[in-house]
Amino acid sequence: MRIEGEVRPEENGRCGLSHRLSADALSESIAGHLETILYLLGEDPQREGLRKTPIRAARALEFLTRGYKQDPYAVLREALFEEPYHEMVIVKDIELFSLCEHHMLPFFGKAHVAYIPNGKIVGLSKIPRVVDIFARRLQLQERLTNQIRDAIQQVLEPLGVAVVIEARHLCMAMRGVQKQHALTVTSAVSGVFEQESTRAEFMRLIRSESAF
């Protein structure tokens, strides 16, 4: 099926159609396709329980993929501060929710992010925001891990960045191998975190029990 208007890939990996539609028109367009899907699955989209499901699901999908409309690099740049601190900064146990791009089923878990400043630090709340922006797209956990690392490395220019993500994937739990307790762990590092001692310190700190 072809939607009117040429659709071209853009910088952030999405196609260039949604920004041309108003919010209401986009929701209605997505809802129309979801209504067709319900019909093809053997349901009656007009029965009471499903009558508003297409528009609800459309708005849920827009919320779950809102990261396409946000700029993680701009978020980091708006809260940079010069500070002569050169020890490890860690924000751990950052909750994340995303959608697997292969089946559009959720995966969820937590991210641990660290960097060692080189004259610049960033407001601590911006790191979870960057995680959320990249997570709120159709994703692969491996790519998500790299994107978080690369954004922090590029904007802050620190001595190094480390990211670990631990997540459970419903595409593994609900279908396919149906392993409900499998945990996927990915990591990405740069700079001084490529050194075994620095990486080991990071891993020890994110595994330590919180004092709070």
C-alpha positions, 0 to 999 in steps of 0.5 A: 500500500502506498500513502499519498506523498513521497516518504523519504528516510530522514536523519533520525531513522524515521520516514518524513511523513508524520511531521507533515500531518497534524496530531489529529490527522496522524492519530486518525490515519494510524487508527484507520490501519489498526481497524483494518488489522482488527478486521483481518484478525477476525474481529469486529472492530465495530463491537462495543469493546473494540469501537474505540480501540483503534484510536486508543492504540494509535495514541498509545503507539504515538506515545511509545515512539515519541522519541522520534520527535525529540533530540537527545543531543539538544537535551544534553547541550542545554544543561552543560556546566564547566566543572573540574571534576574527573572522577566517575559519575554514575546514574544507575537503575534507570527504568526503560521501556521500548518496542522491539523493531522486529515484532513491535513487542515491548522490552523493558528493564534498566540502564546504568550510565557512567562517564568520567568528565573532562572539564564538563558535566551535565545535569543529572536528569538529562541522562535518564531523559536521553535514555528515554528518548532513544528507548521511545523508538522502535529499537534493538537493545544493542543499538539502544546501548550504543546510541546512549554511549555515542550521544554522551561521548559526542556532546560532553567529550568526556574521558570515557562513557560506559552503558549497561542495559539489562532487559526482558523481551516480550518477543522471547517471553510471549512467543518464539522460545517462550522463556519468561525469565531470560534477561538480555544484558548489553554493554557499550564503552568508550575511552578510559572504560576500555581499560579493564580496571576502570570497567571493573570499577564501573561494574562493581559500583552498579552491582553494589547495594544502594544506601537509600 
